[in-house]
């Protein structure tokens, strides 16, 4: 091989090598760009997933009574704006007359205080919506049982009150008055007075009309994850005290004809 042939051979080898280097370099750049793009897409996807996960974590899904599925934003409700709501619930669901308990005198007698609760739709609704908690924690279960016991004591008071004719027969409740309402974050304490006019028949067979004030004190909190259709703010009661007006048997009231006949 002469010198020119060797020179041409070396040039051909050099050109071939350069072409290969360029090819591998360009291939490397293409692969690098594709990997960078893929990593960017993956990172963007992961960030989007994280955002979606955070969004889902801040929401709660619940099923309404008519079967609709509703997604709501989780939030800690501020109890400071709900005083009227609390007072309205307590005055509506508590304080009962004989007519209320006996379904306008259709129920003739009760064997226990539990019978009173079982046969009274408003009492059952109050316990289900504002006291009971599904899948409670140990602490929630203890608090729930405490309120159930308090309500059972109130039911016993009503049961014994019917026997001794202490529960007013017909009661017209006036608009409640909020004596105090102390909110603290989602928690609250409240005292309300519910004025009423009641008409009853005393043990002396006299019809009396009385005015008085029923007292309700309660503690509780708001948790939107515990809401239902009839309790859309998730209010739960953790402590309860009730004092209601009784019949004043010392009031002579309006004597009935049978009483006058007996005196004659």
C-alpha positions in Angstrom: 0.0 0.0 0.0 1.5 3.3 -1.0 1.5 6.5 1.0 -1.6 8.0 -0.7 -3.6 4.9 -0.2 -2.7 4.8 3.5 -3.6 8.5 3.8 -7.0 7.9 2.2 -7.6 4.8 4.3 -6.8 6.8 7.5 -9.1 9.7 6.4 -11.9 7.2 5.7 -11.5 5.7 9.1 -11.4 9.1 10.8 -14.5 10.2 8.9 -16.3 7.0 9.8 -15.3 7.4 13.5 -16.5 11.0 13.5 -19.8 10.0 12.0 -20.2 7.3 14.7 -19.3 9.7 17.4 -21.8 12.2 16.1 -24.4 9.5 15.8 -23.9 8.3 19.4 -23.7 11.8 20.7 -26.9 12.8 19.0 -28.5 9.6 20.2 -27.4 10.3 23.7 -28.9 13.8 23.5 -32.1 12.4 22.2 -32.3 9.7 24.9 -31.4 12.3 27.6 -34.0 14.7 26.4 -36.6 11.9 26.3 -35.7 10.8 29.8 -35.8 14.4 31.1 -39.2 14.9 29.5 -40.5 11.6 31.0 -39.1 12.4 34.4 -40.8 15.9 34.2 -44.1 14.3 33.2 -43.8 11.7 36.0 -43.0 14.5 38.5 -45.9 16.5 37.3 -48.1 13.5 37.6 -46.9 12.8 41.1 -47.4 16.4 42.1 -51.0 16.3 40.6 -51.6 13.1 42.5 -50.4 14.7 45.7 -52.7 17.6 45.1 -55.6 15.3 44.3 -54.8 13.2 47.4 -54.7 16.3 49.6 -58.0 17.5 48.1 -59.6 14.2 48.8 -58.2 14.1 52.3 -59.9 17.5 52.9 -63.3 16.3 51.7 -65.9 14.0 53.1 -68.5 12.0 51.1 -71.8 11.1 52.7 -75.0 9.6 51.5 -78.3 11.5 52.1 -81.5 9.8 53.3 -82.8 9.7 49.8 -79.7 7.9 48.5 -77.8 10.8 46.9 -74.0 10.9 47.3 -72.7 14.3 48.2 -69.1 15.4 48.5 -68.4 18.2 51.0 -65.3 20.1 52.1 -64.1 19.1 55.5 -64.0 22.1 57.8 -64.1 22.8 61.5 -67.3 24.6 62.1 -67.2 27.8 64.2 -69.8 27.3 67.0 -70.0 31.1 67.5 -72.5 31.5 64.7 -74.8 28.7 65.7 -76.4 29.8 68.9 -79.8 30.2 67.4 -79.6 26.8 65.7 -78.7 25.1 69.0 -81.5 26.8 70.9 -84.0 26.0 68.2 -83.1 22.3 68.2 -83.2 22.0 72.0 -86.5 23.8 72.4 -88.1 21.9 69.5 -87.0 18.4 70.6 -87.3 18.8 74.4 -90.1 19.7 76.9 -93.2 17.5 76.6 -96.8 17.7 77.7 -99.1 14.8 78.5 -100.7 15.2 75.1 -97.3 15.1 73.4 -96.3 11.9 75.2 -99.5 10.0 74.7 -100.1 11.1 71.1 -103.1 13.2 72.1 -104.2 10.7 74.7 -104.3 7.7 72.3 -101.7 5.9 74.4 -103.3 4.9 77.7 -100.3 3.9 79.7 -96.6 3.2 79.7 -94.9 0.3 81.5 -91.4 1.9 81.7 -89.6 5.1 80.8 -88.1 3.3 77.8 -91.7 2.9 76.4 -92.1 6.6 76.4 -88.9 7.1 74.3 -89.7 4.2 71.9 -93.2 5.5 71.2 -92.2 9.1 70.7 -90.9 10.0 67.3 -89.2 13.3 68.3 -87.3 11.7 71.1 -86.0 8.9 68.8 -85.0 11.5 66.2 -83.2 13.6 68.9 -81.2 10.7 70.1 -80.4 9.4 66.6 -79.4 12.7 65.1 -77.9 14.7 68.0 -76.5 12.1 70.4 -75.7 8.8 68.7 -72.4 8.5 66.8 -71.6 5.8 64.2 -68.4 3.9 64.9 -67.5 6.0 67.9 -64.1 6.2 69.5 -63.7 5.0 73.1 -64.0 8.6 74.3 -67.0 9.3 72.1 -68.7 6.1 73.3 -68.3 7.1 76.9 -69.7 10.6 76.3 -72.5 9.3 74.2 -73.5 6.8 77.0 -73.4 9.7 79.5 -75.9 11.7 77.5 -78.1 8.6 77.0 -78.2 8.1 80.7 -79.1 11.7 81.2 -81.9 11.5 78.7 -83.1 8.2 80.3 -83.3 10.1 83.6 -85.4 12.7 81.9 -87.6 10.0 80.5 -88.0 8.5 84.0 -89.0 11.9 85.3 -91.7 12.1 82.6 -92.8 8.5 83.4 -93.2 9.2 87.1 -94.6 12.7 86.4 -97.4 11.1 84.3 -98.2 8.8 87.2 -98.5 11.5 89.8 -100.2 13.9 87.4 -97.3 16.5 87.4 -96.8 16.8 83.6 -98.9 19.6 82.1 -101.7 18.2 79.9 -101.5 20.7 77.1 -98.6 23.1 76.6 -98.0 26.0 74.2 -94.3 26.8 74.1 -93.3 30.3 73.3 -90.1 31.4 71.5 -87.0 30.4 73.4 -84.8 32.9 75.2 -81.0 32.4 75.1 -79.7 33.1 78.7 -76.1 32.3 77.8 -74.2 30.9 74.8 -70.4 30.3 75.1 -68.7 29.0 72.0 -65.1 27.8 71.9 -64.0 26.7 68.4 -66.4 23.9 67.4 -67.5 23.4 71.1 -70.3 25.3 73.0 -72.2 25.5 76.2 -75.7 27.0 76.2 -78.6 27.7 78.6 -82.1 28.6 77.3 -85.4 29.3 78.9 -88.6 28.3 77.1 -91.7 30.2 78.3 -94.9 28.3 78.1 -98.6 28.4 78.8 -100.1 25.1 79.9 -103.6 23.9 80.6 -104.2 20.9 83.0 -106.7 19.2 85.2 -105.5 19.1 88.8 -105.9 16.2 91.2 -108.9 18.1 92.6 -110.5 18.0 89.2 -110.0 21.7 88.6 -108.8 23.0 85.2 -105.9 25.3 85.6 -103.9 27.5 83.2 -100.4 28.2 84.1 -97.5 30.2 82.8 -93.9 29.2 83.5 -90.4 28.8 82.2 -88.8 25.6 81.1 -85.0 25.4 81.5 -82.5 23.6 79.2 -78.8 23.5 79.7 -76.5 21.7 77.3 -72.9 21.3 76.1 -71.8 20.0 72.7 -69.8 20.5 69.5 -70.1 20.7 65.7 -68.4 18.1 63.4 -69.4 18.3 59.7 -68.4 14.6 59.2 -71.2 13.6 61.5 -74.0 15.5 59.8 -77.2 14.0 58.4 -80.1 15.5 56.5 -81.9 16.5 59.6 -78.7 17.7 61.3 -76.8 19.3 58.5 -74.2 20.9 60.8 -73.2 17.8 62.6 -74.2 19.0 66.1 -73.7 16.5 68.9 -74.7 16.9 72.5 -72.2 15.9 75.2 -74.1 17.1 78.3 -77.8 17.7 79.1 -80.0 19.1 81.8 -83.7 19.7 81.6 -86.1 21.3 84.1 -89.7 21.7 83.0 -92.9 23.3 84.4 -95.1 21.0 86.5 -98.8 21.3 87.3 -99.6 23.5 90.3 -102.1 21.4 92.2 -102.6 24.2 94.8 -104.1 26.4 92.2 -107.9 26.0 92.5 -108.4 27.0 88.9 -111.8 26.6 87.3 -113.9 24.0 89.0 -115.7 21.5 86.8 -119.4 20.6 87.1 -118.7 17.3 88.7 -116.7 19.0 91.4 -119.6 21.4 92.2 -122.1 18.5 92.2 -120.0 16.7 94.7 -119.9 19.8 97.0 -123.7 20.0 96.8 
